[in-house]
């Protein structure tokens, strides 16, 4: 998902990068949470499978979104 939105220009600004990365992360969370919820229940699945990762993932999205627009411009110059 992240690569798909990036290829379509969603990495061109910080805001669009954040939206694309959060969409990709939501898909990952949904898959993991639903599988874990089937085994442990919804609240336990959130507590074990999502909550511990929220802060680290927010930091990764912020860093990625800050660097992605510049990286895409640099790559475009190299390949042009």
Secondary structure, 3 states (H helix, E strand, C coil): CHHHHHHHHHCCCHHHHHHHHHHHHHHHHHHHHHHHHHHHCHHHHHHHHCHHHHHHHHHHHHHHHHHHHHHHHHHHHHHC
